Amino acid sequence: MKKSLLVAALVALAVSACGQKEESATTNAVEAAKEAANAATEAAKEAATAAGDAASDAATAAKEEAAAAADTASEAAADAKEAAGEAMEATKEGASDMAEAATEKAEAAADAAGDAAADAKDAAEAAVEAAKQDAAEAVDAAKEAVEQK
């Protein structure tokens, strides 16, 4: 845009210089060229300011979007950490419940083994008593048989 205004100013200067030989025409052309150059400079300054503002706005928007994305990622990580903690706690509780159940089963098995041992002892004592009684009866029968002969 700046170059086109300068070219237009130079063309206007050349046309006015060729068309009129008077010094006032040259002065007018120089003044017109100066005004065109000043207008082009102002337009370039405004364009640069607008471009700077647009770049600043874009950087601010990108920064805000990045901050929002970081917040979202941070929240997701916190949620994942919490879920992992809950899963770990549930696993601990499940393992604790299983260990407690296994302990109860082992205690029940030990009690059952103790009861079985007591029953076996009682049965053995009964068998010993029965054997003693049978032996005593056999001895008595043998004595009678010996006496009768």
Salt bridges, closest charged atoms under 4 A:
GLU129 OE2 - LYS132 NZ 3.95
